[in-house]
């Protein structure tokens, strides 16, 4: 559905270009939000770009929407791939910021986030959005970075480098635009494997202009260059102003970098790469037998849950949920979600099927066969990459080189509409 959204803006190219994609797909930008260091220009954060944060009020002026800001009070406490809500974690600063935004603008339904490759960032934004009943809009997620860089340049996103932290990137590159840097970035990509969009932390940017800035653009008048250990350089104490644009710009249609039909998702598309090996994959229907599988039947979900081990102790990887009457699904699904909670719930299939002569519900649960952490795919954002899940399940869970998949209806990844 088309929705009003707030954009999480760092000042960099990714967050601004994702706003362009949201607008192109029909969503309405009504506010921007930003988390910034309590003091100083730069803060080493797992979650947020902070260099160039002085420009955020000017960007709000150019976007012509309200700005909501909050200092980053927390640090990275829950650093596992799957986020656990932790008081004092910097992720909770985002939760508090968006709560304030919703207090002032309760009709907001979506959150624009410029994540491209960081599962760490995506998972935490999705966790916050889920708690606030918001939809994460991540249209840059898993895009080909070479194509994405060219798409940004060709669609008139003007951004300059404000931090460099990689071999081959020097302080004289600061202040140069993406268009000017493209030959160097491609050369370093081929020589050293540099991420063309800087997803390895190689560089950060500040947006000066884009087609959504209808009347004003930013001007970086002057700045000081600071140096950190390891050959890291960044812009400090910038003097920023705005200037009028000669004419209103219109947002051009941008290319969508989709995989051709028949392409497969690489193993590293999972939250953690899993070596599948050369063995042939096969479909393994859930069996009700064996030490790692349990089947329980009854008339209420509560009665079944009392017979099951705690999911946080014994790790479920897939569930077959059978209902005598599918009209009870909504009620049962709510209780199911409260039991199988967490950022990586088991894969699931749900069918209407007479279980037996006395039971209304049956659960067949397959558990992890090793003590190692399971990996999986649990995407809750709208993107150009994969349909967001619409329930308390993961799209896929990997355990001992076996992939457990959930059922998938034909949803358009960008909108959530049925194809």
C-alpha positions, 0 to 999 in steps of 0.5 A: 500500500502507498503510505506516508513515511518518515525518512531516517537521514544520515546526510549520506547518499544511501539514505537520500537515494532511498527516499527518492525510490520511496517517492518514485513508488508512490509513497509520501515523504512527510518527515525526516529523522536523525540521530546525532552524536551528543558532542563533536563531529564523529562517533564510532557507531555500529548503526549510524553515520554521524560524520556530516550531521551538521548538515541535517537541519539544512537537508530538512530545509531542502526536503521541506518537511519537519525534522526530528532529532535525538542525541545518541545516548546508547552504545552497541550492547547487543552485538549478535546478528539477532538483536535482543532488546537491551536498555542502553543499546543505541538501537533503543535511541531509534525506538525512542526517536520514532515514538516521538515522531509518531506522537506528532504525526500518527498517520505515518506508516513507513520508515525509509532506511538506506541499508544496502548490505548490512544485516546488522543494521537492517535487522535492528531497524526492522525490530524497531519498526515491528514494535511500533507497527511501522513498515521498513522501506529498504529499496536499496537492499541487496542491490548490485553496488556497481549498478546502484552507484551509476543509478545514483549518478545518472539520477542526479544525486549530487553527493561528496565524500566526507570521510575516507577509510580505505587503501587508495582513498586519500584526504585529497578525495574529500569534497569530490562528488560521486561522479568525479570519484567513479573512475577511482572507485571502479579501479579500487573495486577491481584492484582491492575489492572495495565496495563501490557504494562504501558498504565496507566502511570505505567512505561516507558522503554528504548529499548536496542536491537531489531531484527532491530538493525543489527550491534549495540545495546545500553548499559546502563552503569550507571545512577542516580535515581531521585525521585518525589512525590507520589513514582515516580522514574526515571533514570536520567543522563544516560551514554549510549554507543553502542556495536557491535552485533555478528551477524545480526538478522532477524525479526521473524513473530510476533503473531497478537492478533485479536479478534475471529470471532463473537466477538464484540467491547466493549463500551469502544473502543469508544473515551468515554465509552457510557452506552448503557443499556439493551434496544434492539438495532435497525436499524433506517433509516434516516427519513426526518421528525422531529425537528432533521432532515433536507433534502435539495436538489439542483444542487450544494453542495454550494447551499445546504450548504447555507441552512444548519446550521453551523456544529460547532453549530448544531451537525450533527451525520449522513448524507445520501448523494444521488447523481444522478450521482456517477461520480460527487462523487470526486468533491462533496466529496471535498466540503463535507469535507470542510463543515463537517470538524473536528476530529469527522465528522458525520457518512455517507452513500452515494448512487446513486439515482435519487433524483427528476426530477430537483435535482442532490444532496440530503442531509438528515442530522440527528442532535444530540438530546441533548446538551451533546457532542457526542461520536464516533469512527473515526479511521484514522490509519492502525492497526490490530484493525479496518479499517481506514476510507477513507473519511470525515466520522466517522465509528460510532457516538453515540447520546442518546444511538443510534449508527449511523454507516457509510457504510463499505467496506471489507478493511483489517485493516493492509493494507487498501486493499480490502479483 
